[in-house]
Amino acid sequence: MESVSREVYEAAMLLSAVGDALGYRNEQWEYCESGEQIHSELEGLGGLGNIHVCLPHWPVSDDTVLHLASAQALNTGKDGDALLHEFAAQYVEAMKDMKGRKPGPTSILGTSQLRPGEPLGFQIPFNPKGVGCGAAMRSMCIGLRYPRPEQLPHLVRVSIDSGRMTHNHPTGYLGALASALFTSYAVQGRPLWEWGISLLQTLPLALDYVTSSRRDVPENLAAWNYFPEKWEWYLKQRGLEAGSGGPRFPPVFGPPERDVEYRTFSLDGWAGRSGHDAPMIAYDALLGAGASWEELCSRAAFHGGDSDSTAVIAGCCWGAMYGLSSVPEINHKSLEYRDRLVQAARQLHQSAWE
């Protein structure tokens, strides 16, 4: 596999955070149940090309703060347990920067249980309720760090182990694997229609790792099947179960129709809230948007449900695929933490390719 440019990584990290800020809209849109209402308010703001994504009205949420924490852990160059302690330390530190960012209760609980530096202090108990998207929305950079196909075992281990630091349940931590894997596919330039079936083909490797690690094995096995079964269902809905051909969308699929459809993806009726459906909606948006940044945001950031968590994943993958050139500069030039995101991207690129 040939090296990719540093600009690809910068676009991925920046547009991930832009998607987060847009989908969040300072708490207003993340909790809005109507994509139609969001699109109406967006039109009143002059459309996407008129939005100056900057403080105070467009902060990033907990998603980007924790994604940066993941990147900073990876950029230490550590490996094995030392890397996992670094993840834990970065997550604990990141939770100090959550004023006005609405971290999820499972992330709050999980990080409160971490003891970085202590023996196995990066491990928390199995959580039967740890099914949320908090691990999925912070793991894309793992795919930037381990982008090559031969690095798949590293990507699997690191995404699962970092994911279950807060979301120690298969539906939660397999979302981290999906986000990291899809980002690696974006860097590799793999055709989008292959991504979903390739995720399913990777799950046996993930299960082997989880069982071999001898942590909460009976609980994990009992809870395992929901994630793959829901993804199998989704791929049949889109006509992608063979991993070939174009996706099959409903003939009318505007904001109201997407809200209805996205809720069928979900675990509890709140689209994008869980580990399986946050990357699923992001993937669906990528399939439908092509090279259009505006259409990507329409589908991934401006829907009823957990719109910042779907957009943070979709934005990262889209940036890795298409770069910044067609994105209005006003959307990213004054983004909160822009300099940190660019620096993190450059370090990730150096670790992965130089």
Residue pairs with C-beta under 8 A, 6 or more apart in sequence:
1 147
1 148
1 149
1 188
3 353
4 147
4 187
4 349
4 353
6 345
6 346
6 349
7 323
7 324
8 187
8 319
8 320
8 323
8 349
9 144
9 320
9 345
9 346
9 348
9 349
10 324
10 341
10 342
10 345
10 346
11 319
11 320
11 322
11 323
11 324
12 140
12 144
12 183
12 186
12 187
12 316
12 317
12 319
12 320
12 345
13 67
13 71
13 141
13 144
13 316
13 319
13 341
13 342
13 344
13 345
13 348
14 319
14 324
14 332
14 335
14 338
14 341
14 342
14 345
15 293
15 315
15 316
15 318
15 319
15 324
15 327
15 332
16 64
16 67
16 140
16 312
16 313
16 315
16 316
16 319
17 60
17 64
17 67
17 312
17 315
17 335
17 336
17 337
17 338
17 341
18 53
18 315
18 327
18 331
18 332
18 335
19 296
19 297
19 300
19 301
19 308
19 311
19 312
19 313
19 314
19 315
19 316
20 60
20 61
20 63
20 64
20 137
20 308
20 309
20 311
20 312
20 315
21 53
21 58
21 59
21 60
21 61
21 64
21 308
21 335
21 336
22 29
22 48
22 51
22 53
22 58
22 297
22 301
22 302
22 308
22 311
22 331
23 29
23 30
23 300
23 301
23 302
23 307
23 308
23 309
23 310
23 311
23 312
24 30
24 58
24 59
24 60
24 61
24 63
24 102
24 307
24 308
25 57
25 58
26 56
26 57
26 58
26 59
26 100
27 100
27 102
29 38
29 41
29 301
29 302
29 307
29 308
30 61
30 102
30 306
30 307
30 308
32 38
32 304
32 307
33 259
33 304
33 305
34 259
34 304
35 255
35 256
35 258
35 259
35 302
35 303
35 304
36 255
36 256
36 259
37 304
38 255
38 302
38 303
38 304
38 307
39 255
39 298
39 302
42 48
42 51
42 302
45 51
48 293
48 294
48 297
48 328
48 331
49 294
49 328
49 330
49 331
50 330
51 58
51 330
51 331
52 58
52 330
52 334
53 330
53 331
53 332
53 334
53 335
54 334
54 335
54 336
55 336
58 336
59 100
59 101
59 336
60 101
60 335
60 336
60 337
61 101
61 102
61 308
62 98
62 101
62 102
62 103
62 104
62 107
62 134
63 137
63 138
63 308
63 309
63 312
64 312
64 336
64 337
64 341
65 94
65 97
65 98
65 101
65 337
66 91
66 94
66 103
66 107
66 134
66 137
66 138
67 137
67 138
67 139
67 140
67 141
67 312
68 94
68 337
68 340
68 341
68 344
69 87
69 90
69 91
69 93
69 94
69 138
70 87
70 90
70 138
70 139
70 141
70 142
70 162
71 141
71 144
71 344
71 345
71 347
71 348
72 90
72 344
73 83
73 86
73 87
73 89
73 90
73 162
74 83
74 141
74 142
74 145
74 158
74 348
74 351
75 344
75 347
75 348
75 351
76 83
76 86
77 351
78 85
78 86
81 122
83 158
84 122
84 161
84 162
84 165
85 116
85 117
85 121
85 122
86 116
87 122
87 161
87 162
87 165
88 114
88 115
88 116
88 121
88 122
88 165
89 116
89 117
91 110
91 111
91 114
91 165
91 166
92 111
92 114
92 116
94 111
95 103
95 107
95 108
95 111
103 134
104 132
104 133
104 134
106 127
106 129
106 130
106 132
106 134
106 166
106 167
106 172
107 132
107 134
107 166
107 167
109 127
109 166
110 124
110 127
110 130
110 134
110 165
110 166
110 167
110 168
111 165
111 166
113 124
113 125
114 121
114 122
114 124
114 165
115 121
116 122
122 161
122 165
123 164
123 165
123 215
124 164
124 165
124 166
124 168
125 168
125 216
126 168
126 169
126 215
126 216
126 219
126 220
127 167
127 168
127 169
127 172
128 169
128 219
128 223
129 169
130 164
130 166
130 167
130 168
130 169
130 171
130 172
130 173
131 167
131 169
131 171
131 172
131 267
131 274
131 275
132 167
132 172
132 273
132 274
132 275
133 172
133 175
133 272
133 273
133 274
133 275
133 277
133 278
133 306
133 309
134 166
134 167
134 172
135 162
135 163
135 164
135 165
135 166
135 167
135 172
135 173
135 175
135 176
135 275
136 163
136 172
136 175
136 176
136 178
136 179
136 275
136 278
136 279
136 309
136 313
137 179
137 278
137 308
137 309
137 312
137 313
138 176
139 159
139 162
139 163
139 175
139 176
139 177
139 179
139 180
140 179
140 180
140 182
140 183
140 312
140 313
140 316
140 317
141 180
141 183
141 316
141 344
141 348
142 155
142 158
142 159
142 162
142 176
142 179
142 180
142 183
143 155
143 179
143 180
143 181
143 182
143 183
143 184
143 185
143 186
143 187
144 183
144 184
144 187
144 320
144 345
144 348
144 349
144 352
145 158
145 348
145 351
145 352
146 152
146 154
146 155
146 158
146 180
146 184
146 352
147 183
147 184
147 187
147 188
147 352
148 184
148 188
149 188
151 184
152 184
152 202
152 205
153 205
155 177
155 180
155 181
155 184
156 177
156 202
156 205
156 206
156 209
157 209
158 180
159 173
159 176
159 177
159 179
159 180
159 181
160 173
160 174
160 176
160 177
160 206
160 209
160 210
162 176
163 172
163 173
163 174
163 175
163 176
163 177
163 275
164 172
164 173
166 172
167 173
167 175
167 176
167 275
168 216
169 223
169 275
170 210
170 220
170 223
170 224
170 226
170 227
171 223
171 226
171 227
171 267
171 274
171 275
171 276
172 274
172 275
173 275
174 203
174 206
174 227
174 275
174 276
175 227
175 274
175 275
175 276
175 278
175 279
176 275
177 199
177 202
177 206
178 199
178 275
178 276
178 279
178 280
179 278
179 279
179 282
179 313
179 316
181 195
181 198
181 199
181 202
182 195
182 199
182 279
182 282
182 283
182 313
182 317
183 316
183 317
183 320
185 194
185 195
185 198
185 317
186 316
186 317
186 318
186 320
186 321
187 320
189 321
190 198
192 283
192 286
192 287
193 240
193 243
193 244
193 245
193 246
193 247
193 287
194 243
194 244
195 283
196 231
196 234
196 235
196 238
196 240
196 243
196 283
197 235
197 240
197 241
197 242
197 243
198 243
199 231
200 228
200 231
200 232
200 235
203 227
203 228
207 224
210 217
210 220
211 217
211 220
211 221
226 267
226 276
227 275
227 276
230 265
230 276
230 277
230 280
231 276
231 280
232 241
234 265
234 280
234 284
235 241
237 248
238 247
238 248
238 249
238 284
238 287
239 245
239 246
239 247
239 248
240 247
240 248
247 284
247 287
247 288
249 288
250 257
250 261
253 261
253 288
255 298
255 302
255 303
258 299
258 303
259 271
259 303
259 304
259 305
262 271
262 272
262 277
262 281
262 284
262 303
262 304
262 305
263 269
263 270
263 271
263 304
263 305
265 271
265 276
265 277
265 280
265 281
265 284
266 272
266 273
266 274
266 277
266 305
267 273
267 274
267 276
267 277
268 274
270 305
270 306
271 277
271 281
271 303
271 304
271 305
271 306
271 310
272 278
272 281
272 303
272 305
272 306
272 307
272 309
272 310
273 305
273 306
273 309
278 306
278 309
278 310
278 313
279 313
281 299
281 300
281 303
281 305
281 310
281 314
282 300
282 310
282 311
282 313
282 314
282 317
283 314
284 299
285 296
285 299
285 300
285 310
285 314
286 296
286 300
286 314
286 317
286 318
286 321
288 295
288 299
289 295
289 296
289 298
289 299
289 300
289 318
291 322
291 326
293 318
293 322
293 326
293 327
293 328
293 331
296 314
296 315
296 318
297 311
299 314
300 307
300 310
300 311
300 313
300 314
300 315
301 307
301 308
301 310
301 311
301 314
301 315
303 310
324 332
332 338
335 341
